Amino acid sequence: MGLVEQVARGRVEAEPSAETLPLDSIITGDCIRAMRALPAKSVDMIFADPPYNLQLRDELFRPDGSHVDAVTDAWDKFDTFAHYDAFTRAWLAEAHRVLKDDGTIWVIGSYHNIFRVGAAVQDLGYWILNDIVWRKANPMPNFKGTRFTNAHETLIWAAKGERSRYTFNYRSMKSLNDELQMRSDWEFPICGGPERLKRDGVKVHPTQKPEALLYRVLLACTKPGDVVLDPFFGTGTTGAVAKRLGRRWIGIEREGEYVSAATQRIAAALPLDEAALKTMQSPRAAPKVAFGVLVENALLQPGAELTCARRKHRAVVRADGSLESPCGATGSIHKLGATLQGAPACNGWVFWHYEAEGRLQPIDTLRQTYLLATQP
């Protein structure tokens, strides 16, 4: 019987060796029990999207009378705040044990739970590095008109301890943001379109996170080959993005429907070419929409080839939004364009083109597509 089956049946009595980590697998079962079966100090990063304890009691309807598909599932219900706090501390304690000394944890939540989670994080010895605000470009309105529109969620990023030598790919984040320092407020649309998993027209999971959000998180603080654990795996966003970025992953999920959806989704995910995973090591300027946002949202895939209008200069898109030319020169869309032309400056949005339907189009058309899709 393998480790995954042992964990699922609750039969693991001693910690397995690191060699038996169930890499690139989903453990079906309770996350606390599953983490207890993993070796201490065995994972590089944890991304956790725990139940928010939304305390929803009534059905919610839009002004036109249509039903809002809100989070009413049993897995989000807790009898009391004390019950929720005990659950939170139990899974965070196991997460702390399995995290490497220089590892980090990300926890996402809303105002319903994130402050309780934050207190537990500090009490258990983690060292908070940042809180990140995910601003939703297209949030659900407050249909009753009784409160402000809830347009953001909060992510806590914490190291295992105050002295942890954690990974932070600063230059990659700067490159992803067109060479401006990445800020702690991130704007992404909520998950929708073909990325949103549905069965018979109904969402498979009510709180599926956008892949672009996980792309940025994993690119920020992991390296290729690192092991990423998601104890609330859901429909597998973490696994799909980890596979794409060349990271190893372990998922834990107790709901069979989500496990099935995640398995199919990750099997269809395509890993990036190794050359595209090389990340940027340099600096410079930025417009309203960073080029890296197009990469995060898969409007341009890492590995895609760009060219100038006359096809004289070529470059390949890398995972962090930087470009690399055949001669080995690297830089942002603006800096590399200027370097290749021997010019003091370059507007990369109009200099670089991609091929679509047999003809070249400036990458600025993709920027406009993104703006049209995300503006309310």
Salt bridges, closest charged atoms under 4 A:
GLU15 OE2 - ARG97 NH1 2.48
ASP24 OD2 - ARG248 NE 2.76
ASP44 OD1 - LYS100 NZ 3.08
ASP49 OD2 - LYS209 NZ 2.86
GLU59 OE1 - HIS67 NE2 2.36
ASP85 OD2 - ARG116 NH2 2.82
GLU94 OE2 - ARG36 NE 3.88
GLU94 OE1 - ARG97 NE 2.98
ASP101 OD2 - LYS41 NZ 3.43
ASP101 OD1 - LYS160 NZ 3.70
ASP123 OD2 - ARG89 NH2 2.77
GLU153 OE2 - LYS136 NZ 2.86
ASP178 OD2 - HIS334 NE2 3.87
ASP185 OD2 - ARG135 NE 3.99
ASP185 OD2 - ARG183 NH2 2.95
GLU187 OE1 - ARG135 NH2 3.28
GLU211 OE1 - ARG244 NH1 3.96
GLU211 OE2 - ARG265 NH2 3.02
ASP226 OD2 - LYS223 NZ 3.92
GLU255 OE2 - ARG254 NE 3.23
GLU296 OE2 - ARG216 NE 2.74
GLU305 OE1 - ARG314 NH1 2.97
GLU324 OE1 - LYS278 NZ 3.31
GLU324 OE1 - ARG318 NH1 3.63
GLU355 OE1 - ARG311 NH1 3.59
ASP364 OD1 - ARG367 NH2 2.63
